[in-house]
Amino acid sequence: MVKTVSEEDDGEATHICVPGQRLCAVSEYTVGGEGTYEKLGYLHASLSGVVKIRKRHKNNYISVASFGSKTVVPVVGDVVTAKITVINQRFAKCVIICIGKTCLNRPYRGILRKEDVRATEKDRVEMYKCFRPGDIILARVLPLVELNTYHLTTAENELGVAVAMSNKSSEPTPMVPVGWTEMQCPVTLAKEPRKVAKIVPETAPPNYDGKL
């Protein structure tokens, strides 16, 4: 804990925490509540605020109450929206702008490695044929490897490029998917390679197969 604020006589304690901070080890008597997530056997804070520890019998109920507006951080398994900023042969750098449907007040740095682009034929992936700077992608958060940078994967049909702009026309124009590996400018009909995300409409029927 960063700083002890108070310790109540009735078995309830409060502490100050920041996003990503390790709170305690997970055990059969530990119950994580709102504002927490589990990683590598520990409970971590997912936002800045006051840690509340309620002790009842053998169990510790741990939650985090925000000071004001919530500061949410990506958690392993989250699907995030990110914007590609840099591409090379080994990886793509990006900034995470949304977690699920929650838009972030501040972006987080992300990285998508070549081996995490697809689930199959990983050695045949060419980053320049999958993403371009400016693309908006859907990706899933992998376990944290380095501080301040979130590792991402698009190795699922539903993940990949969701929005890409064509520079072939006189003005930047959103392209439309014409397959799993191509998008097309509706003005010039020029095609560009991408790792296309299968976007399932919210109003899609239960048997929707996602065909483009």
FITORVO-124656 format. One record per atom (N, C-alpha, C): x, y, z. Coordinates in steps of 0.02 Angstrom, whole numbers, plus 50000, padded with zeros to 5 digits. Layout:
<nodes>
XYZ ...
</nodes>
This chain:
<nodes>
500414994050000 500005000050000 500445006350000 500185011649968 500575017749965 500575021350031 499975021950061 499925025850123 499315023550161 499395022450225 498825020550266 498435026850284 497775026650270 497365032550286 497055031850356 496755026050366 496445025050432 496335017750444 496285015850505 496125008950524 495555009450575 494985006450556 494395006850599 494395001050649 494095002250706 494064997250757 493574991550740 493114992750692 492604987750677 492844982850624 493494982650610 493744977650562 493764980150491 493694986750479 493724989450412 494314994250406 494734993350354 495324997650345 495295000850276 495595006750269 495615010150204 496325012350190 496515012150125 497185014150103 497125017650036 497635021550018 497665024849953 498025020349903 497785020049841 498125016049790 498105019549723 498505017149676 498535019749607 498415013949559 498215015349496 498075009949449 498665005249439 498524998749439 499034993749428 499404991649491 499284995049546 499644993549608 499434986749636 499924982849658 499784976449690 499514977549760 498944974549775 498624975649839 498764970049889 498684963849867 498794958249913 498814951749874 499054946549906 499064939849876 498354936949876 498204933149824 497544929949819 497554923549860 497024922549898 496954916349937 496214914449938 496074908649967 495374906449969 494944910850014 495264915050054 494894919450099 494884926650074 495144927850013 495164934549985 494634935149931 494234940349936 493704941549886 493824948449856 493974948649790 494084954949756 493424957949732 493334964349744 492724967749724 492834972949670 492404977949668 492434983249617 493104986849621 493394988249562 494024991949559 494644987749567 494574981049565 495144976549572 495154971449516 495734968449505 495804962849458 496364958349482 496334952049460 496834947149481 497354945949426 497994945549445 498534944149398 499104940849435 499324935049410 499904931449437 499844930249512 499254928549534 499164926849603 499074932649651 498994938749625 498894944549668 498294948649644 497994952249691 497474957049673 497814963749660 497604967149605 497874973649587 497304978649582 497474985049590 496984990449583 496904992149508 496284993049486 496164995049416 496025002449410 496015006049466 495895013349464 496195016549527 496255023149524 496515026949582 495965027949632 496125027349696 495615028549746 495795025749813 495285024349852 495365021749920 495225014249920 495705010449946 495615003249953 495225001950017 494674998250010 494274996550068 494344989150082 494564987550143 494654980650163 494164979150219 493674975150203 493164973350253 493304966150276 493424965350341 493584958850369 492974956050405 492744950450380 492174947150411 492344939750420 492414937750483 492614930950499 493314929550468 493374924450425 494014922950394 494134926650329 493614929750301 493664932650234 493854940050235 494244942050184 494404949050173 494074951250108 493624956050111 493284958750052 493634965250032 493944965149973 494364970749952 494064974149891 493984980749893 493734984549837 494094991349835 494014994849779 494315001549771 493775006449752 493705011749792 493225017049778 493595023049749 493375025349691 493715030849657 493625037449695 494125041849688 494085048449718 493565052749682 493535051949616 493085055949575 492955052149510 493205054949455 493145051349391 493615045349393 493385039749368 493765033549372 494345033549322 494915031049346 495495029949303 495535022449291 495325020249232 495295013149217 495925011149180 496185005249194 496775002749159 496604996149126 496944994549070 496814988149036 496994982249081 496594977149079 496694971049117 496764965249068 497174960349087 497274954449044 496594951549023 496514950648957 495894947948931 495414953148905 495524959548922 495094964848897 495164965648822 494614967248788 494644969248718 494684976848715 495204979448683 495314986548681 495304989148609 495174995648603 495224999048539 495875003148539 496275002448488 496925005848486 497055008748417 497485013748414 497685016848351 498415015348337 498535012548279 499225010848259 499625017248246 500225017648275 500645023548266 501285022148227 501585016248239 502225014548207 502215007248186 502495005848127 502524998948101 503234997348081 503474991348099 504084988848069 503994981348056 504514977848038 504454970748020 504304966248079 504444968448139 504374964148198 503764965748242 503544972048240 502984973848283 502654980248260 502074981548290 501714987848279 501614991248347 501764997648350 501625001448411 500955004948403 500615005848460 499955008948456 499805012548522 499255016248522 499005019448583 498305016648595 498175014548656 497525011748676 497075017548694 496495017948661 496045023648672 495385021648705 495205015248702 494585012948734 494705005948764 494365004648819 494344997948847 493614995748845 493464990748804 492764988948793 492404994948763 491874997148796 491495002948773 491675009248812 492185008748855 492395014548895 492955018348862 492835024648845 493355028948816 493805031448873 494455031248861 494935033048913 495075040548915 495185043148974 495385050148982 496105051248960 496505045948965 497205046248943 497365039748907 497755040148852 497925034048815 498475030148849 498515023648834 499055019348858 499445016648799 500085015548809 500495012848755 500395005348747 500345003148685 500264996048671 500754993848618 500874987348615 501314984548564 501014977948541 501034976848475 500764970848445 501334967448407 501564961848432 502134958348401 501904954048343 502364952748298 502224948848238 501914942148255 502164938848307 501924932148324 501234932248357 500974938148374 500314938748405 499774941348358 499944941948294 499464944648245 498944939448226 499164933348212 498714927948191 498814921748234 498314917448234 498354911248272 498724905748234 498744906348167 499074901348125 499564904748078 500014900848050 500514903248002 500864909648027 501064909448090 501364915448121 502014917548087 502384912648060 503034914148029 502934917547960 502334917447934 502204920447868 501894927347873 501794929847934 501494936447943 501954941947920 501694946547880 502064952547859 501684958547887 502004962047934 501664967347971 501374972747925 501744974447872 501514979647827 500894977647787 500754971047784 500154968747750 499574967647798 499694969047862 499174968147912 498924974747941 499374979547949 499194985947981 499574991647947 499304997647954 499635003747932 499545009147986 500015013847992 499915019248040 499255022848028 498895024148082 498245027348077 497665022548081 497795016048071 497255011048076 496985010648147 496345009548152 496015008348217 495895000848222 496164997848275 496114990548282 495744988548346 495484982348344 495234979148404 495744973848423 495944973548486 496444968848508 496294966648580 496594961048599 496504958548667 497154959448706 497084961048770 497664962348813 497964955848837 498624955148828 499004949348851 499314950848920 499574945848955 499914947049019 500474952249012 500534956449062 501024961949060 501734959149061 502144961449013 502834959249007 503314964749030 503154970949013 503584976549032 503144982249059 503434986249103 503064991649133 502874996949081 502274999749089 502035005449049 501875003748977 501934997448956 501754995448888 501344989048891 500764989148859 500314983448860 500404979348795 500514972848803 500584968448746 499894966148723 499784966448658 499134964948629 499164959248580 498584956348565 498534951148514 497914952348471 497954950548408 497374950648363 497254943648335 497484938548370 497444931648345 496764928548357 496234932248339 495554929748340 495194932848281 494674929448255 494314932048197 494004938848210 493774940048272 493444946348288 493924952148300 494574950648299 495074955748313 495464957548251 495714963648248 496094966048191 495894973048173 495974974948110 495824981748088 495064982748083 494814987748119 494104989348117 493974995348072 494435000248072 494375006248031 495045007747999 495035008747934 495645010747898 495455015947846 495885020947838 495745026347791 496155025447727 495845026747671 496185026447607 496455033247588 497075033447566 497375039747543 497415040047467 497075035347435 497085035147362 496625040247331 496095042247367 495625047247342 495855054247361 495505059247337 495705066247350 495655067947423 495215064647461 495145065647533 495185058847568 495445058547629 495455052147665 494755049247670 494695042947650 494035039647646 494065033047684 493565031747726 493555025247761 493485019547711 493905014547718 493865008747673 493375003647701 493154999147656 492694993947676 493034987147667 492894982347712 493204975647706 492914971947646 493344968547609 493124964447553 493384957247561 493574955547621 493844948947637 494194949247703 494504943647723 494854943447787 495534946747783 495784947947722 496464950647715 496494956847671 495914959747653 495924965747610 495374970647629 495524977047617 495024982347623 495064986547559 494504989747541 494464993147477 494205000247486 494505004847447 494265011747446 493625011947404 493065014447430 492445014547392 492435019647336 492925024247337 492955029447285 493375027147226 493995025047240 494455023047186 494435015647171 494135011747217 494105004347213 494795001147222 495285005147245 495955002447258 495924998047322 496264992347320 496274987747377 496934988047414 496904987147479 497514986947520 497474980947567 498044977747581 498034971947627 497954974147699 497574970347738 497474971547809 497304964947844 497414964747909 497154959347950 496474961847974 495954959947940 495294962847950 494934959548010 494624963748052 494224961248108 493524959548084 493254953948107 492564952148092 492114955848141 491804961248118 491374965248161 490674962348160 490434960148218 489764957348223 489284962948245 488784964648204 488304969948223 487944968148287 487804973348329 487454972148392 486764969248380 486464970748321 485794968448306 485804962048265 486384958848259 486434952848219 486014947148248 485714943048205 485324937348229 485784932248261 485524927648302 485944922648337 486354918248291 486114917048229 486474912648182 486924916548135 487064922948149 487494927048105 488184923948102 488454922848041 489104919548034 489674924248021 489524930748016 490044935748008 490344936147939 490014933247889 490284933447821 490264940547794 490794942447758 490844949147730 490494949447663 
</nodes>
